[in-house]
Amino acid sequence: MRKKITLFSVLLVSFTALILSCNDDDDAQVQGVFPENLSIDSNVAMDGSGLVEVTPTADNAAIFVVNFEEGADVVVVEAGETASYQYSTEGIATYNITVTAYSLGGGNISSSISVEVEVTIDPNEVLFGSWVMANEAGSLGVGPAPGDISFFAIDGTGLMQRACYFNDTYIFGDDGSFTNDLGDETWLEGWQSGMADACGAPVAPHDGSADATFSYNPSAGTLTLNGAGAYLGLPKAVNGGELPNVALPNSITYDVTFSEDGETMTVVIETDTGIFWNYKMVKGDGSDVVVGDGGDGGMGGGELINGDFEAGADPWTVGVSSDPAPVVTVDDNTYYSVMVDMAGEVFSVNLSQTGLNIVPGTNYILEFDAWSDRERSIVAGIGLSGGDFSNASVPVNLTTDVQTFTLNLNANGFGDANSRVLFDNGGEVGMVNIDNVSLQEGGDGSDTLGEGVGDPLETVFTNLIWADEFDTDGAPNPVNWTYDLGTGDNGWGNGEIQSYTDDASNVIVSSGNLLITARAESPTGEGVYYFDDFQLLDAGGVSQSVIQDFEGTAPAFTDFGGATSDVIANPDASGVNTSATVGRTTKSEGSETFAASFFDVSPAIDVPNNPTISVKTWSPIANAVVRLKLEDSNDANNFAEVDAMTSTAGAWEELTFDFSGAATFNYDRIVIFFDFGNPGTAAAAYSSARIKSEGLQEFTYGRVETRAKLPTGGGTWPAIWMLGADYLTNPWPAAGEMDIMEHVGNNQDVVLASTHDPNNFGGNSRTGTTIVEGASDEFHVYEMEWTETNIKFAVDGVVYHSVTNDGTLPFNKDFFFILNVAMGGSLGGDIDPAFTESTMEVDYVRMYQ
């Protein structure tokens, strides 16, 4: 438009020059020539686009100036050209278009026409393109109402941990298509991967491989994704529940609102009554989100670098903070500086450097300079970058003067090659300045200790008000205890894989002790399948090679979605398969519809030259879909998959899978799905018990004393803890949780104590650890002293962890006891395949006030 206006100005200048020239030549005839017979042809697009084309003609005309709309730029065309304009006001309207024709001498005539134009705006247009989650604290959260993220909100630490998630791209096509583009890695929770939450290769069907569409209703403010596995924000948050506890839906409907500029989208979905997941998304393709690559950014088990910030912010990572990164230079000195405008969670403005190699049980000296614009405090320390985020950290009081702090910290019960130095700064208002950070081995670990830590427990509670001495054999006393049963919601919220029972084999009082036993069970039911003898066939059906027959070294299976696979003796050596050993897949009750396992093969499978694979299968049901998927282990986007269906129940049969249409990739991985599309139904592979005093024995404040001997074995996770009695109406973590004792069999003799509240919960709970030698060989006394101002945890009378309590926290009301032994899950971790059973023995539980 502006180029044409400029042309118009130039032409008028030319006309003026021509007129002056003519005057000089005493030839004024050209000045008297005016355009005549002005005619305007118009063409109005009927597709709702608002496009109008005008072609003017006139005798003696050199140019035409077209004014389509008052206030709009004019369009200038030469004789024989067409002027175009696109109206943008939605609806049907009549517009007057004025055309002025100019002769070379500057003479002009004008004429107008009226046109009726309909403009319709595609309601989907606001969505077209790519979106990502906003890479900022609070962009992902859950709460009791739309826009409320009081139950959980991602913080700076979560942004670091889940960087692979914040570059996932959600693509809305102008053809109505929808795609999840997750790249090579995304954030996988335990229910997807069968392992601890971590970054990993996307898992079908939530990997964007299936076709999907979308529909947007602007009047209702709803956006519906159609296609199993398509999602926004998190794959587990669906209408009517959360995966894996409900069937995989074919469509999901979200409530959406857009910013005025259309660059930000707020997404809300109610998964259950009063449970709302909230996401903030922005337009973009995720290319600006940096994922740690193990390079020079401090990742990969190295030493702390750039502690003086002279190299800028890298590799320090900041949580909720000013933008850009708050590193400033004054008088040639560079340092970290951030203003905390509002007090909140101490970790809400978090500075950390990850990828440090911290050795469990080692003493460290953390030294740094710090000052503020007022008296205030921060929390400084060392800790894990992932997992349960165990920390050794202490408060530090800042003044307006630069102080050098030297902290003696001990990595008690934690540490690996991806640990961190951390500064949690958001607890109080004020400017925080940090410089000259160093970390080295040494010191005595004395600053790790909290109030009373390392000292004998001095109790103010001496009056025994309730106890269970477990001195009557049989079931636990029903006056004191009731049961949680089954597999709970998402493995009791932690991805655990046991089923809780009230059976005497799992829970009983015997010889003066309560015995809670976790047991490995033989999986039974319709969710157990067998497979054997993978062979590669040519186009004529002749076997060219045996890919895997499970008779030699068993392959390493990787399980996901709740399935487990192993190699066992053939349970039915008859019919078409009499071999000695076979593979087994178990889809336990509650596992995903896509639960499966994979194993790698070498050499790669020669497809499509040998296009068919035969597999012997045994299914407890007929008409079960068996999906065979071939993948490139280096690129999950390179795959081919074929379905077959079982024809018989309870007998071996041979199924064939035709890959003749598969693209040519490096197929060195086999994924096998049984009863694809249906959730697992097999009995849980592990049983245990969880008893509780809910509604029977509940207390506010006091000293808990319990004497126990702990189970052993990788994957065991025993706990003695208390939960807020109002948890049904005030859901966790708002209800509060106090863990008197937790132990992980994969980290033998390390005992944990924690508190969980809305500010510090899950991986960010306030946790302390201690070494208890022989925790599974002999009884030890575990205690908790709980007052209005402090909660202390002790083993054998010595305090090892202490946290403050006040009126803002949920630890000032009734709580009840829970005793259980879990298997696996987010803290229990991998289960030892040789595990058979192990027992937590509890001598007594006592409450003093």
C-alpha positions in Angstrom: 0.0 0.0 0.0 2.7 2.5 0.9 4.7 1.8 -2.3 1.6 2.6 -4.3 1.0 5.8 -2.4 4.6 6.8 -3.1 4.0 6.1 -6.7 1.0 8.4 -6.7 3.2 11.2 -5.2 5.9 10.7 -7.8 3.3 10.8 -10.6 1.8 14.0 -9.3 5.3 15.5 -9.2 5.8 14.3 -12.8 2.5 15.9 -13.8 3.6 19.2 -12.3 6.9 19.0 -14.1 5.1 18.2 -17.3 2.8 21.1 -16.9 5.6 23.5 -16.2 7.4 22.2 -19.2 4.4 22.7 -21.4 4.1 26.3 -20.1 7.7 26.9 -21.1 6.8 25.6 -24.5 3.7 27.8 -24.7 1.8 24.6 -25.4 -1.0 24.4 -22.9 -3.3 22.1 -24.8 -2.4 19.1 -22.6 -3.5 21.0 -19.5 -6.9 21.2 -20.9 -7.3 17.5 -21.4 -9.6 15.8 -18.8 -10.5 12.2 -18.4 -13.8 11.2 -19.8 -16.2 8.2 -19.6 -15.0 6.9 -16.2 -16.3 3.4 -15.6 -15.7 1.2 -12.6 -15.9 -2.6 -12.7 -16.0 -4.4 -9.4 -15.6 -8.0 -8.2 -16.6 -9.0 -4.7 -15.4 -12.3 -3.4 -18.2 -14.5 -2.1 -16.1 -16.6 0.3 -16.3 -14.3 3.3 -12.7 -13.2 2.9 -13.7 -9.5 2.4 -11.6 -9.2 -0.8 -12.9 -6.6 -3.4 -11.2 -5.9 -6.7 -11.8 -2.7 -8.7 -10.8 -2.2 -12.4 -11.4 1.4 -13.5 -11.2 2.7 -17.1 -11.5 6.2 -18.6 -10.5 8.0 -21.7 -7.4 10.2 -21.4 -6.6 8.7 -17.9 -3.1 7.9 -16.9 -3.6 6.8 -13.3 -6.5 6.1 -11.0 -6.7 6.7 -7.2 -9.0 4.3 -5.4 -10.4 5.1 -2.0 -12.0 1.9 -0.6 -12.8 3.0 2.9 -12.7 6.1 5.0 -9.5 6.3 7.0 -7.7 3.6 4.9 -4.8 4.2 2.6 -5.7 4.8 -1.0 -4.6 2.4 -3.8 -3.1 3.8 -6.9 -3.1 1.9 -10.2 -2.3 2.7 -13.8 -4.6 2.4 -16.8 -5.5 -1.3 -17.3 -4.6 -2.4 -13.8 -6.8 -3.7 -11.0 -6.9 -2.4 -7.4 -7.5 -4.9 -4.6 -8.5 -4.4 -1.0 -9.6 -6.7 1.8 -12.2 -5.5 4.3 -11.7 -6.8 7.8 -14.9 -5.8 9.8 -16.8 -9.0 10.5 -20.4 -9.1 9.2 -22.3 -7.7 6.1 -21.8 -4.1 5.3 -22.1 -1.6 2.4 -19.1 0.4 1.4 -18.7 3.4 -0.9 -15.7 3.1 -3.2 -14.5 6.4 -4.8 -12.2 6.4 -7.9 -10.5 9.5 -9.2 -9.0 9.4 -12.7 -6.1 11.7 -13.5 -4.8 12.7 -16.9 -1.2 13.5 -17.7 -2.0 17.2 -17.4 -3.5 16.8 -13.9 -7.1 17.0 -15.0 -9.3 14.7 -13.0 -12.8 13.4 -12.6 -14.3 11.2 -9.9 -17.0 8.6 -9.5 -18.3 6.2 -6.8 -19.9 2.9 -6.5 -21.4 1.0 -3.6 -20.6 -2.7 -2.9 -22.0 -5.1 -0.3 -19.3 -7.1 1.4 -19.6 -10.0 3.8 -16.7 -10.8 6.1 -16.6 -14.0 8.1 -13.7 -14.7 10.4 -12.7 -18.3 10.8 -13.0 -18.9 14.6 -10.1 -21.3 14.4 -7.7 -18.7 13.1 -6.6 -17.7 16.5 -5.3 -21.2 17.0 -3.5 -21.8 13.8 0.2 -22.4 14.2 2.4 -23.8 16.9 2.0 -23.4 20.7 4.2 -24.3 23.7 3.8 -24.2 27.4 5.0 -20.8 28.8 8.5 -21.4 30.2 7.7 -19.7 33.5 6.8 -20.7 37.0 3.1 -21.2 37.5 2.4 -22.0 33.9 1.5 -25.6 35.0 -0.7 -26.1 38.0 -3.7 -27.6 39.7 -6.2 -26.3 42.1 -9.8 -26.3 43.3 -11.0 -23.8 40.6 -10.1 -22.4 37.2 -7.1 -20.2 37.6 -6.3 -21.5 41.0 -3.1 -23.5 41.3 -2.9 -23.7 45.1 -2.7 -27.5 45.1 0.4 -27.6 42.9 2.3 -25.1 40.8 5.5 -25.7 38.9 8.4 -23.6 40.2 11.9 -22.8 38.9 13.2 -26.2 40.0 10.5 -27.9 38.1 11.3 -25.8 35.0 14.8 -27.0 35.1 13.9 -30.6 35.8 11.3 -30.7 33.0 13.0 -28.7 30.3 12.3 -31.5 27.9 8.6 -30.8 28.4 8.7 -27.1 27.8 9.9 -27.5 24.2 7.0 -29.8 23.3 5.0 -28.2 20.5 1.2 -28.3 20.0 0.4 -27.6 16.3 -3.0 -26.5 15.0 -3.3 -26.8 11.3 -5.5 -24.6 9.1 -6.9 -27.8 7.7 -8.3 -28.7 11.1 -5.5 -31.1 12.0 -3.8 -31.3 15.4 -0.4 -32.7 16.2 1.7 -33.2 19.4 5.3 -32.7 18.3 7.4 -33.9 21.3 10.8 -34.2 19.6 13.2 -36.9 20.8 12.4 -36.4 24.5 9.4 -35.3 26.7 8.5 -35.6 30.3 7.4 -39.1 31.2 5.6 -39.9 34.4 5.8 -43.4 36.0 2.4 -44.4 34.6 3.8 -43.9 31.1 7.3 -45.3 31.4 7.0 -47.8 34.2 10.0 -46.1 35.8 10.7 -43.0 37.9 9.5 -39.7 36.5 12.1 -38.4 34.1 12.7 -37.1 30.5 12.5 -39.9 27.9 11.4 -40.9 24.5 7.7 -40.2 23.9 5.4 -43.1 24.5 2.5 -44.0 22.2 -0.3 -43.1 21.9 0.8 -39.7 23.5 3.7 -39.3 21.0 1.9 -37.5 18.2 2.0 -40.4 15.9 -1.8 -40.9 15.6 -4.0 -38.7 13.5 -6.0 -36.0 15.4 -8.2 -33.1 14.7 -9.5 -30.1 16.7 -12.7 -28.0 16.9 -13.1 -24.7 18.6 -16.3 -23.2 19.9 -15.6 -19.5 20.5 -19.1 -18.8 22.0 -18.7 -21.6 24.6 -14.9 -21.0 25.0 -14.2 -24.7 24.5 -11.6 -26.5 22.4 -12.0 -30.2 21.7 -9.2 -32.5 20.5 -10.4 -35.6 18.6 -8.0 -38.6 18.4 -6.8 -41.0 21.1 -3.5 -39.7 22.5 -3.9 -36.1 21.5 -3.7 -33.6 24.4 -2.8 -30.2 25.6 -0.6 -29.5 28.7 -0.4 -33.0 30.2 -1.5 -36.3 28.7 -3.0 -37.6 32.0 -5.4 -34.7 32.6 -8.6 -35.8 30.8 -12.4 -35.2 31.2 -13.8 -37.2 34.1 -10.5 -38.4 35.6 -6.8 -38.7 35.2 -4.9 -41.4 33.3 -4.1 -44.2 34.0 -7.2 -44.6 36.2 -9.8 -44.1 33.5 -10.0 -45.4 29.9 -8.0 -43.6 27.2 -10.5 -41.1 25.7 -11.1 -40.5 22.0 -11.6 -36.8 22.6 -10.9 -34.3 25.3 -12.6 -30.9 25.8 -10.8 -27.9 27.4 -11.9 -24.5 28.4 -9.7 -21.9 26.6 -9.3 -18.1 26.7 -7.0 -15.9 24.6 -5.1 -12.7 25.3 -6.1 -9.6 23.3 -3.2 -10.1 20.9 -3.9 -13.8 20.5 -0.4 -14.8 21.5 -1.3 -16.4 24.9 -3.8 -19.1 25.5 -5.1 -20.1 29.0 -6.2 -23.7 29.1 -8.3 -25.3 31.9 -9.7 -28.8 32.3 -11.7 -30.2 35.2 -10.6 -33.8 35.8 -12.8 -34.4 38.7 -15.2 -32.4 40.9 -13.1 -29.5 42.2 -9.9 -30.6 40.5 -8.8 -28.2 37.8 -5.6 -28.4 35.8 -4.4 -25.0 34.5 -2.0 -24.4 31.7 -0.6 -21.2 30.2 0.5 -21.6 26.6 2.2 -19.1 24.2 2.7 -19.1 20.4 6.0 -20.6 19.4 7.8 -23.8 18.3 9.8 -24.5 21.5 13.1 -23.6 19.8 13.9 -21.1 22.5 13.7 -23.6 25.4 17.2 -24.9 26.2 17.4 -28.5 27.3 20.5 -29.5 29.3 22.9 -31.5 27.0 25.6 -32.6 29.3 28.0 -30.0 27.9 29.7 -27.0 29.5 26.6 -25.8 31.3 27.6 -27.5 34.5 25.8 -30.7 33.6 27.2 -34.1 33.8 28.9 -34.4 37.2 31.5 -31.7 37.3 32.6 -28.9 39.7 30.9 -25.6 40.3 31.9 -23.0 37.6 31.4 -19.3 37.1 30.9 -18.7 40.8 31.8 -15.0 40.4 29.2 -14.5 37.5 31.9 -12.8 35.4 30.8 -15.0 32.5 27.2 -13.9 32.9 24.4 -16.1 34.0 25.4 -19.4 32.4 25.3 -22.1 33.7 23.2 -20.7 36.6 19.5 -21.2 36.3 17.0 -18.8 37.8 13.4 -19.7 38.7 10.8 -16.9 39.0 12.9 -13.8 38.5 13.3 -10.6 36.6 13.7 -10.8 32.8 16.5 -10.9 31.5 18.5 -13.0 33.9 19.4 -10.9 37.0 23.2 -10.7 36.6 24.5 -7.1 36.9 27.9 -5.3 36.7 28.8 -2.4 39.0 32.3 -1.0 39.1 33.7 -3.9 37.1 32.2 -6.5 39.5 29.5 -8.8 38.2 27.1 -10.6 40.6 23.6 -12.1 40.8 20.9 -9.7 41.9 17.2 -10.0 42.2 14.4 -8.0 43.9 11.8 -10.1 45.7 8.7 -7.9 45.6 6.4 -10.2 47.5 7.2 -12.8 50.2 6.2 -16.3 49.4 7.6 -19.8 49.1 11.4 -19.6 49.8 12.1 -21.4 46.5 9.9 -19.2 44.3 13.0 -17.1 43.4 15.5 -19.9 43.1 19.1 -19.6 41.9 20.9 -22.9 41.3 23.7 -24.6 39.4 23.1 -28.2 38.5 25.2 -31.0 37.2 27.6 -31.0 40.2 29.1 -34.2 41.5 28.1 -34.6 45.2 29.0 -37.8 47.1 26.5 -39.1 49.6 27.7 -38.7 53.2 30.5 -36.3 52.4 31.1 -32.9 54.1 31.2 -29.8 51.9 32.1 -26.2 52.5 29.8 -23.8 50.6 31.2 -20.3 50.6 29.7 -17.1 49.1 29.3 -13.4 49.5 25.8 -12.0 50.0 24.1 -8.7 50.9 20.7 -7.1 50.6 19.0 -3.7 50.6 17.5 -4.5 54.0 17.7 -7.1 56.7 16.2 -10.4 55.4 17.1 -14.1 55.0 17.6 -16.6 52.3 18.2 -20.4 52.3 21.4 -21.7 50.9 22.7 -25.3 50.5 23.3 -28.3 48.3 20.9 -31.0 47.1 19.7 -33.3 44.3 18.6 -31.9 41.0 15.9 -34.6 40.5 14.2 -37.4 42.3 13.0 -36.4 45.8 15.1 -33.1 45.8 16.7 -34.0 49.2 18.6 -31.0 50.4 21.1 -30.0 53.0 20.3 -26.3 53.4 20.1 -23.7 56.1 18.8 -20.1 56.6 21.3 -17.2 56.1 20.6 -13.7 57.5 21.5 -10.9 55.1 22.2 -7.2 55.9 23.1 -4.2 53.8 26.8 -5.0 54.2 28.6 -7.5 52.1 29.2 -10.6 54.2 31.2 -13.8 53.4 29.3 -16.9 54.5 31.0 -20.2 55.0 28.6 -23.1 55.4 29.6 -26.6 56.6 27.1 -29.0 55.0 26.8 -32.8 54.9 25.2 -34.7 52.0 23.5 -37.0 54.4 21.8 -39.8 52.4 21.8 -38.1 49.0 24.1 -37.2 46.2 24.9 -38.1 42.6 26.5 -36.7 39.5 23.6 -34.3 38.8 23.4 -32.5 42.1 23.2 -28.8 42.7 24.1 -25.7 44.7 20.9 -23.8 45.5 19.8 -20.4 46.9 16.1 -20.1 47.7 15.4 -16.4 48.0 11.7 -15.8 47.9 10.6 -16.1 51.5 11.0 -12.4 52.4 10.8 -9.1 50.6 14.1 -7.4 49.6 17.0 -7.3 47.2 19.2 -10.4 47.2 22.8 -10.1 45.9 25.1 -13.1 45.6 28.7 -13.3 44.4 31.9 -15.4 44.6 30.2 -18.8 45.1 32.5 -21.8 45.7 32.0 -25.4 46.8 34.6 -27.8 48.0 34.9 -30.9 50.1 35.7 -30.4 53.8 34.3 -29.0 57.0 32.4 -30.8 59.7 28.8 -30.7 58.4 27.8 -28.7 61.4 25.7 -26.1 59.6 23.4 -28.8 58.2 21.8 -29.2 61.7 18.5 -27.5 62.5 17.1 -26.7 65.8 18.1 -29.4 68.3 19.5 -31.6 65.5 22.1 -33.9 66.9 20.9 -33.4 70.5 18.8 -35.8 72.6 15.1 -35.3 72.1 13.8 -33.2 75.0 10.1 -33.8 75.1 7.4 -31.6 76.6 4.9 -34.4 76.2 5.0 -37.1 79.0 1.4 -38.2 79.4 0.6 -41.4 77.5 -2.9 -40.8 76.1 -3.2 -43.7 73.5 -1.2 -46.7 72.4 -1.4 -49.9 70.5 1.1 -52.4 71.9 0.0 -55.1 69.4 -0.2 -57.7 72.1 -3.3 -59.6 70.9 -2.7 -62.0 68.0 -4.9 -61.9 65.0 -6.1 -59.0 62.9 -5.2 -55.4 64.0 -7.5 -54.1 66.7 -10.6 -52.6 64.9 -11.0 -50.0 67.6 -7.7 -48.5 66.4 -7.3 -49.5 62.8 -9.1 -49.8 59.4 -7.7 -50.5 56.0 -7.0 -48.9 52.6 -7.5 -51.6 49.9 -6.6 -52.0 46.2 -4.3 -50.1 43.9 -5.7 -46.6 44.7 -5.5 -43.7 42.3 -2.4 -43.8 40.1 -0.8 -46.2 42.6 -1.9 -44.2 45.6 -0.7 -41.0 43.9 2.9 -42.3 43.6 2.9 -44.9 40.8 3.2 -47.7 43.3 2.4 -51.2 41.8 1.2 -53.2 44.8 -2.3 -54.0 45.7 -3.3 -53.5 49.4 -5.3 -56.2 51.1 -6.6 -57.1 54.6 -5.4 -60.7 54.2 -3.5 -62.2 57.1 -0.7 -63.0 54.7 -0.1 -59.3 54.4 -1.1 -57.9 57.7 -1.4 -59.6 61.1 -0.5 -59.2 64.8 1.7 -62.1 66.0 3.9 -62.6 69.1 3.6 -59.0 70.2 4.3 -57.3 66.9 2.3 -56.0 64.0 3.6 -57.6 60.8 3.0 -55.9 57.4 4.4 -58.1 54.6 4.9 -57.1 51.0 4.8 -60.2 48.8 5.6 -61.0 45.1 2.5 -62.7 43.6 2.2 -64.9 40.5 0.3 -62.7 38.1 -2.9 -64.3 37.0 -6.0 -63.6 35.0 -6.7 -62.3 31.5 -3.9 -59.9 31.6 -1.1 -62.5 31.3 0.2 -63.3 27.8 3.1 -65.4 26.3 5.1 -65.0 23.2 8.0 -66.9 21.5 9.9 -67.6 18.3 10.1 -64.3 16.3 11.0 -65.3 12.8 11.7 -63.1 9.7 10.0 -64.5 6.5 10.6 -63.5 2.9 7.8 -62.6 0.4 7.2 -66.3 -0.2 6.7 -67.0 3.6 10.0 -68.9 3.9 11.9 -68.2 7.2 15.1 -66.3 6.6 16.3 -66.0 10.2 15.2 -66.4 13.8 15.1 -62.9 15.4 14.5 -64.1 19.0 13.5 -67.5 20.5 14.4 -66.7 24.2 16.5 -69.9 24.5 19.8 -68.2 25.0 20.6 -65.0 26.9 17.3 -63.3 27.7 16.9 -59.8 26.1 16.6 -56.7 28.3 13.0 -55.7 28.3 11.9 -52.1 28.8 8.4 -51.9 30.1 5.9 -49.0 30.0 2.3 -48.2 30.7 2.1 -50.6 33.6 3.1 -53.8 31.7 6.0 -56.0 32.7 7.8 -58.6 30.6 10.2 -61.4 31.5 11.5 -64.8 30.2 10.1 -67.9 32.0 9.7 -71.6 31.5 7.0 -72.4 28.9 3.8 -72.8 31.0 2.1 -74.7 28.2 4.6 -76.7 26.2 2.0 -78.1 23.7 0.6 -77.6 20.3 2.6 -75.4 18.0 5.1 -74.5 20.7 7.0 -77.0 22.8 10.1 -74.9 23.4 11.6 -74.7 26.9 11.5 -70.9 27.6 9.2 -68.1 26.3 8.5 -64.5 26.9 5.7 -63.3 29.2 3.9 -60.0 29.3 1.7 -59.0 32.3 -0.8 -56.2 32.0 -1.7 -55.7 35.6 -5.0 -54.3 36.7 -5.0 -50.5 36.2 -2.3 -50.5 33.6 -2.7 -48.5 30.4 -4.5 -49.5 27.3 -1.2 -49.2 25.5 0.9 -51.0 28.1 3.7 -53.0 26.5 7.4 -53.8 26.5 10.2 -53.6 24.0 13.6 -55.2 23.4 16.5 -54.4 21.0 17.8 -56.8 18.4 21.0 -57.1 16.4 21.4 -57.1 13.5 18.6 -54.8 12.4 15.5 -56.4 10.9 15.7 -56.5 7.1 12.4 -54.9 6.2 11.0 -54.5 3.5 13.3 -57.1 1.7 11.9 -59.8 4.1 8.5 -58.2 4.8 6.8 -60.7 7.2 7.4 -61.5 10.8 5.8 -64.6 12.5 5.4 -64.8 16.3 4.0 -67.6 18.4 1.5 -66.2 21.0 -0.6 -67.6 23.8 -3.5 -65.5 25.0 -6.1 -66.2 27.7 -8.8 -64.7 25.4 -9.6 -64.9 21.7 -10.0 -61.7 19.5 -7.3 -59.9 21.4 -5.4 -57.3 19.3 -1.6 -58.0 19.2 0.3 -55.1 17.8 3.9 -55.5 16.7 5.9 -52.3 16.3 9.3 -52.0 14.8 11.4 -49.0 15.7 14.7 -47.3 15.1 16.2 -47.1 18.6 18.0 -43.9 17.7 14.9 -42.2 16.3 11.4 -43.0 17.7 9.8 -41.2 14.8 11.1 -44.0 12.5 8.7 -46.9 13.0 6.2 -49.2 11.5 3.4 -51.2 13.2 1.0 -53.9 12.2 -1.9 -55.5 14.1 -3.0 -59.1 14.2 -5.7 -60.8 16.3 -5.7 -63.9 18.3 -8.2 -66.6 17.2 -8.1 -68.9 20.2 -8.0 -68.7 24.0 -5.6 -70.7 26.2 -3.5 -72.2 23.4 -0.4 -71.4 21.3 -0.9 -70.1 17.8 1.3 -68.5 15.2 0.4 -64.9 14.1 2.0 -63.2 11.1 2.6 -59.5 10.6 3.0 -58.1 7.1 5.4 -55.1 7.0 5.5 -55.0 3.1 4.4 -51.4 3.2 6.9 -50.2 5.8 9.4 -47.5 5.0 13.1 -48.4 5.0 14.5 -47.6 8.5 17.0 -49.1 10.8 14.6 -51.4 12.6 16.6 -52.6 15.6 13.8 -52.6 18.3 10.7 -54.7 18.7 7.7 -53.5 20.7 4.9 -56.0 21.4 1.5 -55.0 22.7 -1.2 -57.5 23.9 -4.9 -56.7 23.9 -4.0 -53.3 22.6 -6.7 -50.7 23.3 -7.9 -52.3 26.6 -6.6 -51.7 30.1 -4.8 -54.4 32.0 -6.8 -56.9 34.0 -4.2 -59.2 35.7 -4.0 -59.4 39.4 -1.2 -57.2 40.8 2.2 -58.7 40.9 2.7 -57.5 44.5 0.5 -57.4 47.5 0.9 -55.6 50.8 -1.1 -53.8 53.4 -1.9 -50.3 54.6 -3.7 -49.7 57.9 -4.9 -46.4 59.3 -6.5 -44.9 62.3 -8.7 -42.5 60.3 -12.0 -41.8 62.2 -10.8 -43.9 65.1 -7.7 -42.3 66.7 -6.9 -38.8 65.7 -4.7 -36.2 67.4 -3.5 -32.6 67.5 0.1 -32.1 68.8 2.0 -34.6 70.9 5.0 -36.9 70.8 4.7 -40.0 68.6 6.9 -43.0 69.6 7.0 -46.2 67.5 9.5 -49.1 67.6 10.0 -50.9 64.3 12.2 -53.1 62.3 12.1 -52.4 58.5 11.8 -54.6 55.5 14.6 -55.1 52.9 14.8 -55.5 49.2 15.0 -53.2 46.2 11.7 -51.5 45.6 10.4 -51.8 49.2 9.1 -48.5 50.6 7.8 -48.8 54.2 6.4 -45.8 56.0 5.0 -44.7 59.3 3.2 -41.4 58.9 0.3 -39.1 59.7 -2.2 -37.4 57.3 -4.5 -34.4 58.0 -7.9 -35.8 59.0 -9.7 -33.3 56.7 -8.0 -34.6 53.5 -11.3 -35.5 51.9 -12.5 -31.9 51.9 -9.1 -30.3 51.9 -7.1 -32.4 49.5 -3.4 -33.2 49.8 -1.1 -31.3 50.1 -3.4 -28.7 51.7 -4.4 -31.2 54.4 -0.7 -31.7 55.4 1.4 -34.8 55.9 4.0 -35.7 58.4 6.3 -38.7 57.6 7.7 -40.0 60.9 9.7 -42.7 59.1 10.3 -43.6 55.5 12.8 -46.1 54.2 13.8 -47.1 50.6 15.2 -50.6 50.1 17.2 -49.3 47.2 19.0 -47.0 49.7 19.4 -49.4 52.6 19.7 -47.9 56.1 18.9 -44.4 55.1 15.8 -43.2 56.9 13.8 -40.1 55.9 11.5 -37.8 57.8 9.4 -35.1 55.9 6.6 -32.6 56.2 4.3 -31.8 53.2 2.2 -28.6 53.0 1.0 -26.4 50.1 4.4 -24.6 50.0 6.6 -27.6 50.3 5.4 -31.0 49.1 6.2 -34.0 46.9 9.7 -33.6 45.6 10.0 -30.2 47.4 9.0 -31.4 50.8 11.0 -30.4 53.9 13.0 -33.6 54.3 15.8 -34.8 56.6 17.7 -38.0 56.4 19.9 -40.0 58.7 21.8 -43.3 58.6 20.3 -46.0 60.8 22.7 -48.9 60.8 20.9 -52.2 60.8 17.5 -50.7 60.2 16.3 -54.0 58.9 18.2 -56.2 61.3 17.0 -54.8 64.6 14.3 -52.6 66.2 14.8 -48.9 66.4 12.7 -46.2 68.0 11.3 -43.5 65.6 9.8 -40.4 67.2 8.2 -37.1 66.3 7.7 -34.2 68.7 4.9 -32.0 67.3 4.1 -28.6 68.8 2.6 -25.3 67.6 6.1 -24.0 66.8 8.2 -26.9 65.8 8.2 -30.5 64.5 11.2 -32.6 65.4 12.1 -36.1 64.2 14.4 -38.5 66.1 15.8 -42.0 65.9 16.7 -43.7 69.2 16.2 -40.5 71.1 18.5 -38.3 68.9 17.0 -35.5 66.8 18.1 -35.6 63.1 15.5 -33.3 61.4 13.6 -30.2 62.6 11.1 -27.9 60.8 9.2 -24.9 62.0 5.5 -24.8 62.4 3.2 -21.8 62.6 -0.4 -20.8 62.1 -0.1 -20.6 58.3 0.7 -24.3 58.0 -1.8 -27.2 58.1 -0.1 -28.8 61.2 -2.4 -27.4 63.8 -5.4 -29.8 63.6 -6.2 -33.4 63.9 -4.1 -36.0 62.1 -4.4 -39.8 61.9 -1.8 -42.6 61.6 -1.0 -44.7 58.5 1.4 -47.7 58.5 2.2 -49.3 55.1 4.7 -51.0 52.9 4.6 -49.9 49.3 6.4 -51.4 46.3 8.1 -49.3 43.6 6.6 -45.9 42.8 8.2 -42.5 42.7 10.3 -43.1 45.8 10.5 -46.9 46.0 12.1 -47.1 42.6 13.0 -50.2 40.7 11.9 -53.5 42.2 14.5 -56.3 42.5 13.4 -59.1 40.2 14.5 -61.6 42.8 12.2 -60.1 45.5 9.8 -62.6 47.1 8.7 -61.0 50.4 9.8 -58.9 53.3 8.1 -57.6 56.5 7.9 -54.4 58.5 7.6 -55.4 62.2 6.1 -52.8 64.5 6.4 -53.4 68.3 4.1 -50.5 69.3 2.7 -47.0 68.4 2.3 -44.6 71.3 1.0 -41.1 71.5 2.0 -38.7 74.4 0.5 -35.3 75.2 
